[in-house]
Structures are given as structure tokens and as C-alpha cells.
Amino acid sequence: MATLPAGAAILLEFIRKTETRHTGAVAYDTIYGHNQNKLPKPLTKMTVNEVIAAGPGWTKAYKSSAAGAYQFMNATLKDLKAAEGLTGGETFTPALQDRLGLSLLKRRGFAGFMAGTVGLHAFGLGLAREWASFPVLTGVKGAHRAVARGETYYAGDRLNKALVKPEAVEAVLTKVKVAAGSAPAIPPTSAPPKRKTLVDLLKGWFVKKATDQIAHQLKDTPIMNSNFLHNILNIAIAIVAVISLPEVVAILPPELGLMLAGVAAGLKTVINVARDGFGGLFKEQPPVR
């Protein structure tokens, strides 16, 4: 296991469990249909050539030659023997099976997936083509017919079916990249919008209510009372400013006091415009008598 690339051990373990329905050493001795107890000796005690030679007989007896932790088909094992430069006399040990399993991963785009040049769905399709128990992660044309997400690539052969959910495959592939440092452990998420508190709602209601009341008074009150309203607002601004100072009593929160003072000052301007028009903002005012 020490020679396996980062993340590969996690994926190979997942493949072993999915393909054989076993964990630990027993997975490496499994043949198709869990018929390993009928063998004259354990698979891990056989040589590669012995496993290859026995394959056709297993196909005849059990409908498949799939053998070992990664359920190597007979033709696949012959190809791996040549590709890996094996003599055939090597014992089919767990270590050798892991080596061959890793070779299959590389064929299906493992390096590109880890580097980010092969997408998750594309790599998932490669896995599904290699291991019939794996589902495709998106709808594609399969070996025998069109297959939907979650089905085996070999759907329609009346032999194979997906043994794991696509969500589980996606989760383990993400875990593999995290383990290798190719992806963040926790995807960044945007902060949820701040919910308005009761105080926020009361502030909004107070400002709206005050604005409505003053607008109503301006509409119904004779112009001669505008000076009175100005003075009331001046007094209000002064009071709000004082009671909002932390150094005094801080009856009001400073931010609320500042908001109320701003509203009052703005209303004074509204009164001026309503009384004299915008031109009144620049006229010289007569002395107060």
C-alpha cells in the first residue's frame, strides 16, 4: 500500500468492497458468485498463470471469470500480465492485485482526474466501463443500450447491475481528491442573508410612521405653523443627539439616534420646500417678529 499514489488506496478499497461485498483479506480471494470455497486452493495462493488458466472453467461453471479483489476478467488479466511485464509465475497476492488494480485506474483516467484535466463524470464513466458494479454518473449510451444515471454501463446484458448509488461514487471521488490535497475539505459557502431582528422591524416601523405623520401634518397645517414645526424638529434633533451619547446616558443606541436625527433634519428641508418651493432654499428669510 505504501507505493500507491495519494487517494488511490481510498478508491481501491471502495472498489474492492463494491465488487466483492467484502472488506479485508477475504476480498482478495473472491471469485464471481462467491464460489471461492469451491476452489482447490485460495486464489491468493495461485499464480497468475493458474488464475488465467482457470478462467474459462469458471465462466462455464459460474457465468463469469471475474476473480480477485477487483474482479479481473480473464481477458483483462491476460492484458495486464503483458502490460506489467509479468512472467505469470507470480503469486496472485493482495499486493499484486492492488498493483494491477492501480494499473486499471490509470487506464481509466485516474491521473487526469487527480490533476483536474478529467472531470468527475468522465472519470466515473471510465470506472463504470471497467467495473460493472459501478453506475454511470450521467445518462450515456451504454454497451447494449442507452443507460440513465445510476444504471450499470452494461445494463441490458441480463447479468450485471449497479451495486452502489451514484451519490456514493461521487462522495468517494471527492474524498479521494481531498485526501490528495486536490480539493478543499470543506467547499466554501456563501454567508446566509442576515435576518431582520425585532429591533430592526421596530426601527423601520417607527421611521415610516413618523414620516407619514409629519407629511400628513404638513398637508393639513397652515403654512404659518411651519416655523413651529421647525423649532420642534430642532429641539428633537438636540434631544436625540444628547441621549444617544455614550458619555451621557445612552438612552438610545447611537446608530438609532443618528438615524432619527437625520430623519428630523431631512424633514426640515421637506417643510422648507413644501412652504416656499425649491427657490425658498436660497432666499433671504425675513426677520422673525
KOLSE-321461 format. One line per 8 residues: number of its first residue (from 0); their letters; for each residue x, y, z of N, C-alpha, C. Coordinates in nm, 3 decimals. Example, Ala and Ser with C-alpha at 12.3 -4.5 7.8 and 13.67 -1.06 7.14 Angstrom:
BEGIN
0 = as = 1.319/-0.569/0.780/1.230/-0.450/0.780/1.320/-0.330/0.780  1.285/-0.225/0.708/1.367/-0.106/0.714/1.290/0.003/0.787 .
REM end
This chain:
BEGIN
0 = matlpaga = 0.082/-0.121/0.000/0.000/0.000/0.000/0.085/0.126/0.000  0.210/0.115/0.045/0.294/0.234/0.059/0.328/0.294/-0.077  0.324/0.211/-0.184/0.360/0.262/-0.316/0.241/0.322/-0.390  0.123/0.315/-0.334/0.004/0.368/-0.401/0.003/0.520/-0.394  -0.036/0.587/-0.503/-0.047/0.734/-0.500/-0.150/0.779/-0.398  -0.135/0.903/-0.354/-0.231/0.958/-0.257/-0.372/0.950/-0.314  -0.462/0.901/-0.233/-0.602/0.891/-0.275/-0.635/0.758/-0.340  -0.537/0.693/-0.403/-0.564/0.569/-0.475/-0.608/0.458/-0.379 .
8 = aillefir = -0.547/0.452/-0.261/-0.581/0.348/-0.164/-0.728/0.357/-0.124  -0.778/0.480/-0.108/-0.918/0.500/-0.071/-1.010/0.447/-0.180  -0.978/0.482/-0.305/-1.063/0.439/-0.416/-1.056/0.289/-0.438  -0.936/0.231/-0.427/-0.924/0.087/-0.444/-1.001/0.011/-0.336  -0.997/0.062/-0.214/-1.074/-0.002/-0.106/-1.223/0.002/-0.137  -1.270/0.114/-0.189/-1.412/0.129/-0.224/-1.449/0.032/-0.337  -1.359/0.017/-0.434/-1.385/-0.075/-0.546/-1.391/-0.219/-0.495  -1.298/-0.256/-0.407/-1.298/-0.392/-0.352/-1.430/-0.422/-0.282 .
16 = ktetrhtg = -1.472/-0.329/-0.199/-1.595/-0.352/-0.123/-1.716/-0.359/-0.215  -1.719/-0.273/-0.317/-1.833/-0.271/-0.409/-1.836/-0.397/-0.495  -1.721/-0.438/-0.545/-1.715/-0.552/-0.635/-1.735/-0.686/-0.565  -1.678/-0.701/-0.447/-1.682/-0.831/-0.380/-1.780/-0.839/-0.264  -1.827/-0.721/-0.218/-1.914/-0.712/-0.099/-1.840/-0.759/0.026  -1.708/-0.752/0.020/-1.625/-0.791/0.134/-1.523/-0.681/0.164  -1.477/-0.679/0.289/-1.365/-0.593/0.328/-1.255/-0.682/0.384  -1.134/-0.632/0.386/-1.026/-0.711/0.443/-0.973/-0.814/0.346 .
24 = avaydtiy = -0.901/-0.913/0.402/-0.829/-1.011/0.321/-0.920/-1.099/0.236  -1.041/-1.125/0.283/-1.131/-1.216/0.211/-1.164/-1.163/0.072  -1.161/-1.031/0.053/-1.194/-0.973/-0.078/-1.098/-1.023/-0.185  -0.972/-1.044/-0.150/-0.870/-1.083/-0.248/-0.885/-1.229/-0.291  -0.960/-1.308/-0.217/-0.980/-1.449/-0.253/-1.113/-1.472/-0.322  -1.189/-1.367/-0.347/-1.325/-1.380/-0.401/-1.324/-1.404/-0.552  -1.410/-1.498/-0.596/-1.436/-1.512/-0.740/-1.585/-1.487/-0.762  -1.624/-1.472/-0.886/-1.761/-1.434/-0.921/-1.863/-1.530/-0.858 .
32 = ghnqnklp = -1.969/-1.470/-0.804/-2.074/-1.551/-0.743/-2.039/-1.604/-0.606  -1.925/-1.557/-0.550/-1.878/-1.603/-0.419/-1.862/-1.755/-0.414  -1.804/-1.807/-0.520/-1.782/-1.952/-0.530/-1.640/-1.992/-0.492  -1.568/-1.903/-0.424/-1.427/-1.929/-0.390/-1.409/-2.052/-0.301  -1.512/-2.088/-0.223/-1.500/-2.206/-0.136/-1.494/-2.337/-0.215  -1.528/-2.330/-0.343/-1.525/-2.450/-0.427/-1.389/-2.471/-0.494  -1.298/-2.376/-0.473/-1.166/-2.387/-0.536/-1.077/-2.484/-0.458  -0.984/-2.550/-0.526/-0.893/-2.642/-0.456/-0.797/-2.570/-0.363 .
40 = kpltkmtv = -0.766/-2.444/-0.391/-0.681/-2.365/-0.302/-0.719/-2.218/-0.315  -0.690/-2.139/-0.215/-0.730/-1.998/-0.219/-0.669/-1.926/-0.339  -0.741/-1.829/-0.388/-0.698/-1.752/-0.504/-0.562/-1.686/-0.480  -0.541/-1.638/-0.359/-0.416/-1.568/-0.327/-0.297/-1.663/-0.314  -0.322/-1.793/-0.325/-0.213/-1.891/-0.325/-0.183/-1.940/-0.467  -0.265/-1.898/-0.563/-0.247/-1.938/-0.701/-0.151/-1.841/-0.772  -0.093/-1.887/-0.881/-0.010/-1.797/-0.962/-0.100/-1.726/-1.063  -0.046/-1.623/-1.123/-0.121/-1.550/-1.225/-0.159/-1.644/-1.339 .
48 = neviaagp = -0.066/-1.728/-1.381/-0.096/-1.822/-1.490/-0.205/-1.921/-1.450  -0.205/-1.963/-1.325/-0.309/-2.056/-1.279/-0.446/-1.989/-1.281  -0.452/-1.864/-1.241/-0.579/-1.792/-1.242/-0.628/-1.777/-1.386  -0.538/-1.743/-1.476/-0.574/-1.726/-1.617/-0.623/-1.860/-1.675  -0.555/-1.966/-1.642/-0.592/-2.098/-1.694/-0.727/-2.144/-1.642  -0.758/-2.106/-1.519/-0.885/-2.149/-1.459/-1.003/-2.064/-1.506  -0.976/-1.947/-1.563/-1.082/-1.855/-1.601/-1.191/-1.913/-1.688  -1.160/-1.978/-1.799/-1.265/-2.033/-1.885/-1.355/-2.134/-1.812 .
56 = gwtkayks = -1.296/-2.214/-1.723/-1.376/-2.309/-1.647/-1.472/-2.237/-1.553  -1.427/-2.128/-1.491/-1.516/-2.050/-1.403/-1.630/-1.987/-1.481  -1.597/-1.942/-1.603/-1.703/-1.884/-1.686/-1.810/-1.988/-1.716  -1.767/-2.107/-1.747/-1.861/-2.215/-1.779/-1.943/-2.255/-1.656  -1.878/-2.260/-1.541/-1.946/-2.307/-1.420/-2.025/-2.197/-1.350  -1.969/-2.075/-1.349/-2.030/-1.969/-1.269/-2.076/-1.846/-1.349  -2.064/-1.853/-1.483/-2.109/-1.748/-1.576/-2.013/-1.629/-1.588  -1.901/-1.633/-1.518/-1.802/-1.525/-1.530/-1.668/-1.572/-1.477 .
64 = saagayqf = -1.562/-1.515/-1.533/-1.426/-1.548/-1.489/-1.373/-1.444/-1.390  -1.457/-1.349/-1.349/-1.413/-1.241/-1.260/-1.351/-1.297/-1.133  -1.229/-1.248/-1.102/-1.157/-1.304/-0.988/-1.080/-1.196/-0.914  -1.071/-1.216/-0.783/-0.990/-1.127/-0.700/-1.064/-1.006/-0.648  -0.990/-0.924/-0.576/-1.048/-0.807/-0.512/-1.109/-0.709/-0.611  -1.055/-0.706/-0.734/-1.102/-0.613/-0.835/-1.174/-0.685/-0.948  -1.209/-0.813/-0.922/-1.287/-0.894/-1.015/-1.232/-0.884/-1.158  -1.104/-0.920/-1.171/-1.038/-0.917/-1.301/-1.101/-1.022/-1.394 .
72 = mnatlkdl = -1.144/-0.977/-1.511/-1.191/-1.071/-1.612/-1.069/-1.141/-1.673  -1.092/-1.258/-1.731/-0.981/-1.338/-1.784/-0.903/-1.262/-1.891  -0.974/-1.198/-1.983/-0.907/-1.124/-2.089/-0.830/-1.004/-2.031  -0.889/-0.940/-1.931/-0.822/-0.826/-1.867/-0.694/-0.869/-1.798  -0.701/-0.984/-1.729/-0.583/-1.032/-1.657/-0.470/-1.068/-1.754  -0.504/-1.127/-1.868/-0.403/-1.158/-1.969/-0.336/-1.029/-2.019  -0.419/-0.927/-2.042/-0.367/-0.800/-2.090/-0.276/-0.733/-1.987  -0.317/-0.737/-1.859/-0.237/-0.679/-1.752/-0.105/-0.753/-1.734 .
80 = kaaegltg = -0.108/-0.884/-1.753/0.015/-0.962/-1.742/0.119/-0.912/-1.841  0.076/-0.886/-1.965/0.168/-0.836/-2.067/0.208/-0.692/-2.039  0.111/-0.609/-2.003/0.139/-0.467/-1.982/0.233/-0.443/-1.864  0.220/-0.525/-1.759/0.301/-0.508/-1.639/0.430/-0.588/-1.643  0.453/-0.659/-1.752/0.577/-0.736/-1.767/0.585/-0.854/-1.672  0.473/-0.917/-1.643/0.472/-1.032/-1.552/0.507/-1.159/-1.627  0.567/-1.251/-1.558/0.601/-1.381/-1.619/0.483/-1.476/-1.612  0.396/-1.452/-1.516/0.283/-1.543/-1.494/0.307/-1.634/-1.375 .
88 = getftpal = 0.434/-1.641/-1.333/0.466/-1.727/-1.220/0.448/-1.656/-1.087  0.414/-1.526/-1.091/0.395/-1.450/-0.966/0.269/-1.497/-0.894  0.279/-1.505/-0.762/0.162/-1.541/-0.683/0.062/-1.425/-0.683  -0.066/-1.461/-0.693/-0.174/-1.362/-0.704/-0.206/-1.305/-0.565  -0.108/-1.241/-0.505/-0.119/-1.191/-0.369/-0.201/-1.061/-0.365  -0.244/-1.019/-0.246/-0.313/-0.890/-0.234/-0.229/-0.774/-0.288  -0.097/-0.776/-0.261/-0.012/-0.667/-0.310/-0.011/-0.662/-0.462  -0.002/-0.780/-0.526/-0.001/-0.782/-0.672/-0.137/-0.738/-0.726 .
96 = qdrlglsl = -0.244/-0.782/-0.662/-0.377/-0.741/-0.706/-0.396/-0.589/-0.694  -0.344/-0.530/-0.588/-0.350/-0.383/-0.574/-0.273/-0.315/-0.686  -0.159/-0.371/-0.719/-0.078/-0.314/-0.828/-0.155/-0.319/-0.959  -0.219/-0.431/-0.985/-0.296/-0.445/-1.109/-0.421/-0.357/-1.106  -0.482/-0.344/-0.989/-0.598/-0.257/-0.976/-0.562/-0.112/-1.004  -0.446/-0.071/-0.954/-0.399/0.065/-0.979/-0.373/0.085/-1.128  -0.323/-0.016/-1.194/-0.298/-0.007/-1.337/-0.429/0.018/-1.413  -0.536/-0.047/-1.368/-0.666/-0.025/-1.432/-0.717/0.117/-1.405 .
104 = lkrrgfag = -0.695/0.166/-1.284/-0.735/0.303/-1.253/-0.665/0.402/-1.346  -0.536/0.381/-1.366/-0.460/0.471/-1.453/-0.512/0.466/-1.596  -0.550/0.348/-1.642/-0.606/0.335/-1.777/-0.735/0.415/-1.792  -0.808/0.425/-1.683/-0.939/0.490/-1.688/-0.933/0.639/-1.652  -0.813/0.694/-1.643/-0.801/0.839/-1.626/-0.775/0.889/-1.486  -0.722/0.803/-1.399/-0.700/0.844/-1.260/-0.607/0.965/-1.249  -0.496/0.961/-1.322/-0.400/1.072/-1.313/-0.463/1.203/-1.360  -0.538/1.198/-1.470/-0.603/1.318/-1.520/-0.709/1.370/-1.425 .
112 = fmagtvgl = -0.780/1.278/-1.363/-0.882/1.319/-1.265/-0.817/1.390/-1.147  -0.708/1.336/-1.098/-0.640/1.397/-0.985/-0.579/1.532/-1.023  -0.538/1.546/-1.150/-0.478/1.671/-1.195/-0.582/1.774/-1.236  -0.708/1.731/-1.247/-0.815/1.823/-1.284/-0.840/1.833/-1.433  -0.773/1.752/-1.513/-0.794/1.756/-1.658/-0.902/1.659/-1.704  -0.942/1.568/-1.618/-1.052/1.476/-1.645/-1.160/1.504/-1.542  -1.281/1.532/-1.589/-1.390/1.566/-1.500/-1.442/1.447/-1.421  -1.520/1.477/-1.319/-1.573/1.372/-1.231/-1.662/1.276/-1.309 .
120 = hafglgla = -1.752/1.327/-1.392/-1.843/1.240/-1.467/-1.767/1.154/-1.568  -1.665/1.214/-1.631/-1.587/1.139/-1.729/-1.510/1.026/-1.661  -1.449/1.057/-1.547/-1.376/0.953/-1.474/-1.473/0.848/-1.421  -1.589/0.893/-1.376/-1.691/0.799/-1.329/-1.734/0.705/-1.439  -1.743/0.756/-1.562/-1.778/0.670/-1.675/-1.668/0.568/-1.700  -1.544/0.609/-1.687/-1.433/0.515/-1.704/-1.440/0.402/-1.602  -1.471/0.438/-1.477/-1.484/0.337/-1.372/-1.600/0.242/-1.402  -1.711/0.297/-1.452/-1.827/0.214/-1.483/-1.800/0.119/-1.599 .
128 = rewasfpv = -1.716/0.161/-1.692/-1.679/0.073/-1.802/-1.588/-0.040/-1.755  -1.505/-0.010/-1.655/-1.413/-0.112/-1.604/-1.479/-0.205/-1.506  -1.562/-0.150/-1.419/-1.628/-0.229/-1.316/-1.780/-0.218/-1.330  -1.842/-0.329/-1.367/-1.985/-0.330/-1.398/-2.072/-0.297/-1.278  -2.019/-0.312/-1.156/-2.097/-0.281/-1.037/-2.110/-0.131/-1.013  -2.030/-0.051/-1.086/-2.034/0.094/-1.072/-2.139/0.152/-1.166  -2.213/0.253/-1.120/-2.313/0.318/-1.206/-2.250/0.430/-1.288  -2.314/0.463/-1.398/-2.274/0.585/-1.469/-2.328/0.703/-1.389 .
136 = ltgvkgah = -2.259/0.815/-1.395/-2.297/0.932/-1.316/-2.386/1.029/-1.393  -2.403/1.001/-1.522/-2.494/1.080/-1.606/-2.538/0.991/-1.720  -2.652/1.022/-1.780/-2.703/0.939/-1.887/-2.609/0.932/-2.006  -2.583/0.810/-2.055/-2.492/0.791/-2.169/-2.540/0.671/-2.251  -2.478/0.652/-2.368/-2.502/0.532/-2.447/-2.415/0.421/-2.389  -2.477/0.317/-2.336/-2.404/0.210/-2.273/-2.356/0.105/-2.371  -2.312/-0.007/-2.318/-2.260/-0.115/-2.402/-2.370/-0.180/-2.485  -2.492/-0.180/-2.433/-2.601/-0.250/-2.502/-2.721/-0.160/-2.534 .
144 = ravarget = -2.735/-0.050/-2.461/-2.847/0.042/-2.482/-2.816/0.173/-2.411  -2.904/0.271/-2.429/-2.889/0.396/-2.354/-2.914/0.367/-2.207  -2.829/0.421/-2.121/-2.844/0.397/-1.977/-2.858/0.531/-1.906  -2.936/0.530/-1.800/-2.959/0.651/-1.721/-2.864/0.656/-1.602  -2.851/0.773/-1.545/-2.770/0.790/-1.424/-2.812/0.685/-1.320  -2.714/0.618/-1.263/-2.743/0.517/-1.161/-2.745/0.375/-1.213  -2.751/0.357/-1.346/-2.750/0.222/-1.402/-2.607/0.179/-1.435  -2.585/0.048/-1.442/-2.456/-0.002/-1.487/-2.438/0.028/-1.635 .
152 = yyagdrln = -2.315/0.050/-1.676/-2.285/0.075/-1.816/-2.326/-0.043/-1.902  -2.334/-0.162/-1.842/-2.365/-0.284/-1.915/-2.511/-0.327/-1.900  -2.596/-0.232/-1.863/-2.739/-0.262/-1.849/-2.792/-0.320/-1.980  -2.871/-0.427/-1.966/-2.925/-0.492/-2.084/-2.860/-0.626/-2.114  -2.751/-0.659/-2.041/-2.685/-0.786/-2.067/-2.743/-0.901/-1.983  -2.840/-0.867/-1.898/-2.909/-0.966/-1.813/-2.814/-1.035/-1.714  -2.700/-0.972/-1.689/-2.604/-1.031/-1.596/-2.560/-0.930/-1.491  -2.528/-0.810/-1.534/-2.472/-0.711/-1.444/-2.575/-0.607/-1.399 .
160 = kalvkpea = -2.548/-0.548/-1.283/-2.628/-0.436/-1.235/-2.541/-0.352/-1.141  -2.576/-0.226/-1.130/-2.501/-0.138/-1.040/-2.529/-0.178/-0.896  -2.423/-0.182/-0.817/-2.436/-0.225/-0.677/-2.416/-0.109/-0.579  -2.403/0.011/-0.630/-2.380/0.126/-0.544/-2.446/0.247/-0.608  -2.490/0.341/-0.526/-2.557/0.461/-0.575/-2.456/0.558/-0.636  -2.498/0.635/-0.736/-2.405/0.733/-0.795/-2.359/0.838/-0.694  -2.446/0.873/-0.599/-2.406/0.970/-0.497/-2.290/0.918/-0.412  -2.288/0.786/-0.388/-2.180/0.727/-0.310/-2.048/0.733/-0.388 .
168 = veavltkv = -2.055/0.711/-0.519/-1.935/0.719/-0.602/-1.882/0.862/-0.604  -1.972/0.958/-0.622/-1.931/1.099/-0.624/-1.868/1.140/-0.491  -1.925/1.090/-0.382/-1.872/1.123/-0.249/-1.731/1.068/-0.230  -1.708/0.944/-0.273/-1.575/0.885/-0.253/-1.473/0.949/-0.346  -1.515/0.989/-0.466/-1.422/1.056/-0.557/-1.381/1.192/-0.502  -1.475/1.261/-0.440/-1.443/1.387/-0.375/-1.347/1.364/-0.259  -1.372/1.257/-0.183/-1.286/1.223/-0.070/-1.144/1.191/-0.118  -1.135/1.124/-0.231/-1.004/1.088/-0.288/-0.925/1.214/-0.319 .
176 = kvaagsap = -0.989/1.314/-0.380/-0.918/1.437/-0.416/-0.883/1.518/-0.291  -0.970/1.515/-0.192/-0.940/1.585/-0.067/-0.817/1.522/0.000  -0.813/1.389/0.002/-0.701/1.318/0.066/-0.569/1.350/-0.003  -0.577/1.376/-0.133/-0.456/1.405/-0.208/-0.425/1.554/-0.214  -0.509/1.633/-0.148/-0.488/1.778/-0.149/-0.528/1.844/-0.278  -0.612/1.777/-0.359/-0.654/1.832/-0.487/-0.784/1.909/-0.479  -0.847/1.910/-0.361/-0.974/1.980/-0.346/-0.987/2.025/-0.201  -1.061/2.131/-0.174/-1.081/2.176/-0.036/-1.162/2.076/0.043 .
184 = aipptsap = -1.126/2.055/0.169/-1.200/1.960/0.252/-1.344/2.005/0.271  -1.365/2.136/0.285/-1.499/2.190/0.303/-1.522/2.294/0.195  -1.612/2.267/0.099/-1.636/2.366/-0.006/-1.682/2.497/0.054  -1.629/2.612/0.003/-1.672/2.741/0.057/-1.819/2.767/0.027  -1.888/2.822/0.121/-2.029/2.854/0.103/-2.050/3.001/0.130  -2.144/3.058/0.061/-2.175/3.199/0.081/-2.250/3.216/0.213  -2.224/3.326/0.280/-2.288/3.354/0.408/-2.437/3.375/0.387  -2.523/3.316/0.473/-2.666/3.335/0.459/-2.704/3.480/0.483 .
192 = pkrktlvd = -2.810/3.527/0.417/-2.851/3.666/0.438/-2.890/3.689/0.583  -2.853/3.806/0.633/-2.883/3.839/0.771/-3.033/3.858/0.790  -3.088/3.789/0.887/-3.231/3.801/0.913/-3.258/3.925/0.998  -3.368/3.993/0.966/-3.404/4.113/1.041/-3.453/4.074/1.180  -3.405/4.148/1.279/-3.448/4.125/1.416/-3.573/4.208/1.445  -3.630/4.184/1.563/-3.746/4.261/1.605/-3.712/4.409/1.616  -3.590/4.439/1.663/-3.547/4.578/1.675/-3.541/4.644/1.537  -3.489/4.570/1.437/-3.483/4.623/1.301/-3.623/4.657/1.249 .
200 = llkgwfvk = -3.717/4.565/1.275/-3.854/4.587/1.229/-3.918/4.706/1.298  -3.893/4.719/1.429/-3.950/4.832/1.504/-3.891/4.964/1.456  -3.760/4.965/1.428/-3.698/5.087/1.377/-3.762/5.128/1.245  -3.779/5.032/1.156/-3.839/5.061/1.027/-3.982/5.112/1.041  -4.057/5.048/1.131/-4.196/5.090/1.152/-4.201/5.232/1.210  -4.111/5.263/1.306/-4.110/5.394/1.369/-4.081/5.503/1.266  -3.979/5.480/1.184/-3.941/5.581/1.084/-4.055/5.604/0.985  -4.117/5.494/0.940/-4.227/5.508/0.843/-4.345/5.582/0.906 .
208 = katdqiah = -4.374/5.545/1.031/-4.489/5.607/1.099/-4.464/5.757/1.118  -4.343/5.791/1.163/-4.311/5.931/1.185/-4.316/6.010/1.056  -4.263/5.951/0.949/-4.264/6.020/0.820/-4.406/6.044/0.771  -4.491/5.941/0.785/-4.631/5.955/0.743/-4.703/6.062/0.822  -4.680/6.064/0.953/-4.748/6.162/1.039/-4.707/6.304/1.003  -4.579/6.328/0.984/-4.531/6.464/0.953/-4.580/6.508/0.817  -4.582/6.416/0.719/-4.633/6.452/0.587/-4.780/6.489/0.594  -4.854/6.415/0.678/-4.996/6.446/0.697/-5.014/6.582/0.760 .
216 = qlkdtpim = -4.933/6.614/0.860/-4.942/6.744/0.926/-4.906/6.857/0.830  -4.807/6.837/0.748/-4.769/6.940/0.651/-4.881/6.968/0.552  -4.955/6.863/0.519/-5.063/6.880/0.424/-5.180/6.957/0.483  -5.209/6.928/0.611/-5.329/6.986/0.673/-5.303/7.109/0.757  -5.177/7.137/0.790/-5.147/7.250/0.877/-5.120/7.375/0.795  -5.174/7.490/0.833/-5.147/7.614/0.760/-4.998/7.643/0.758  -4.954/7.717/0.654/-4.813/7.748/0.636/-4.756/7.824/0.755  -4.840/7.902/0.821/-4.789/7.984/0.930/-4.738/7.900/1.045 .
224 = nsnflhni = -4.772/7.767/1.048/-4.725/7.680/1.155/-4.591/7.612/1.123  -4.540/7.641/1.003/-4.417/7.572/0.965/-4.301/7.609/1.055  -4.294/7.735/1.102/-4.187/7.776/1.192/-4.194/7.699/1.323  -4.316/7.671/1.367/-4.335/7.592/1.489/-4.279/7.450/1.470  -4.310/7.393/1.353/-4.261/7.258/1.325/-4.108/7.256/1.317  -4.052/7.361/1.257/-3.906/7.371/1.251/-3.846/7.368/1.391  -3.903/7.446/1.479/-3.849/7.452/1.615/-3.864/7.320/1.687  -3.977/7.253/1.666/-3.998/7.122/1.727/-3.890/7.025/1.679 .
232 = lniaiaiv = -3.864/7.028/1.548/-3.763/6.938/1.493/-3.623/6.972/1.543  -3.594/7.101/1.555/-3.464/7.141/1.611/-3.445/7.088/1.751  -3.551/7.103/1.831/-3.546/7.052/1.969/-3.529/6.900/1.969  -3.603/6.832/1.881/-3.595/6.686/1.874/-3.454/6.640/1.837  -3.395/6.710/1.739/-3.258/6.674/1.698/-3.162/6.688/1.815  -3.174/6.797/1.888/-3.085/6.820/2.001/-3.101/6.713/2.108  -3.227/6.681/2.139/-3.254/6.580/2.244/-3.200/6.444/2.202  -3.230/6.404/2.077/-3.185/6.274/2.028/-3.033/6.266/2.031 .
240 = avislpev = -2.966/6.374/1.991/-2.820/6.373/1.990/-2.763/6.355/2.130  -2.824/6.423/2.226/-2.773/6.416/2.363/-2.794/6.279/2.424  -2.916/6.227/2.411/-2.946/6.099/2.479/-2.881/5.980/2.408  -2.821/6.003/2.289/-2.751/5.895/2.219/-2.604/5.890/2.251  -2.552/5.990/2.323/-2.410/5.992/2.354/-2.376/5.891/2.463  -2.281/5.802/2.438/-2.242/5.704/2.540/-2.189/5.771/2.666  -2.126/5.889/2.649/-2.069/5.957/2.764/-2.177/6.016/2.856  -2.300/6.027/2.807/-2.407/6.087/2.889/-2.490/5.975/2.951 .
248 = vailppel = -2.591/5.929/2.883/-2.676/5.824/2.942/-2.702/5.710/2.845  -2.681/5.738/2.718/-2.703/5.634/2.617/-2.841/5.572/2.628  -2.945/5.657/2.638/-3.081/5.604/2.641/-3.115/5.536/2.509  -3.068/5.597/2.400/-3.088/5.537/2.268/-2.956/5.481/2.217  -2.963/5.371/2.141/-2.841/5.323/2.075/-2.791/5.433/1.981  -2.660/5.456/1.973/-2.607/5.563/1.888/-2.653/5.556/1.744  -2.660/5.434/1.687/-2.700/5.425/1.548/-2.845/5.466/1.528  -2.932/5.435/1.628/-3.072/5.476/1.617/-3.085/5.627/1.633 .
256 = glmlagva = -3.008/5.684/1.726/-3.012/5.829/1.746/-2.968/5.903/1.622  -2.861/5.853/1.559/-2.811/5.917/1.437/-2.915/5.910/1.326  -2.983/5.797/1.318/-3.085/5.781/1.215/-3.201/5.877/1.237  -3.247/5.890/1.363/-3.359/5.978/1.392/-3.322/6.124/1.369  -3.199/6.162/1.407/-3.156/6.300/1.384/-3.152/6.330/1.235  -3.106/6.232/1.156/-3.101/6.252/1.012/-3.240/6.267/0.952  -3.335/6.185/1.003/-3.473/6.195/0.955/-3.531/6.331/0.987  -3.508/6.379/1.110/-3.562/6.509/1.150/-3.503/6.622/1.066 .
264 = aglktvin = -3.372/6.615/1.042/-3.308/6.719/0.960/-3.363/6.716/0.818  -3.385/6.595/0.768/-3.441/6.585/0.634/-3.581/6.641/0.625  -3.659/6.619/0.730/-3.796/6.670/0.732/-3.799/6.823/0.733  -3.701/6.884/0.799/-3.693/7.031/0.796/-3.679/7.082/0.653  -3.598/7.013/0.574/-3.581/7.052/0.435/-3.710/7.033/0.357  -3.780/6.922/0.386/-3.908/6.895/0.321/-4.007/7.008/0.350  -4.008/7.052/0.477/-4.100/7.161/0.515/-4.067/7.288/0.437  -3.939/7.320/0.427/-3.898/7.440/0.353/-3.945/7.434/0.208 .
272 = vardgfgg = -3.925/7.319/0.146/-3.962/7.305/0.006/-4.113/7.311/-0.011  -4.186/7.245/0.083/-4.332/7.247/0.074/-4.387/7.388/0.093  -4.321/7.467/0.176/-4.370/7.602/0.208/-4.332/7.705/0.103  -4.203/7.704/0.063/-4.152/7.812/-0.023/-4.110/7.766/-0.162  -4.116/7.633/-0.188/-4.063/7.583/-0.314/-3.912/7.570/-0.306  -3.853/7.508/-0.408/-3.708/7.489/-0.405/-3.633/7.623/-0.404  -3.694/7.727/-0.465/-3.630/7.856/-0.464/-3.618/7.915/-0.325  -3.709/7.872/-0.236/-3.705/7.922/-0.100/-3.582/7.880/-0.024 .
280 = lfkeqppv = -3.513/7.773/-0.072/-3.392/7.728/-0.005/-3.279/7.829/-0.017  -3.292/7.920/-0.117/-3.183/8.016/-0.140/-3.222/8.161/-0.105  -3.351/8.183/-0.076/-3.397/8.320/-0.046/-3.351/8.364/0.091  -3.332/8.493/0.103/-3.302/8.551/0.235/-3.433/8.560/0.313  -3.433/8.503/0.431/-3.555/8.497/0.511/-3.576/8.627/0.588  -3.704/8.670/0.601/-3.735/8.791/0.679/-3.706/8.768/0.825  -3.679/8.871/0.901/-3.653/8.855/1.047/-3.778/8.805/1.118  -3.757/8.723/1.220/-3.869/8.671/1.300/-3.917/8.779/1.393 .
288 = r = -4.046/8.807/1.393/-4.105/8.912/1.477/-4.175/8.849/1.597 .
REM end
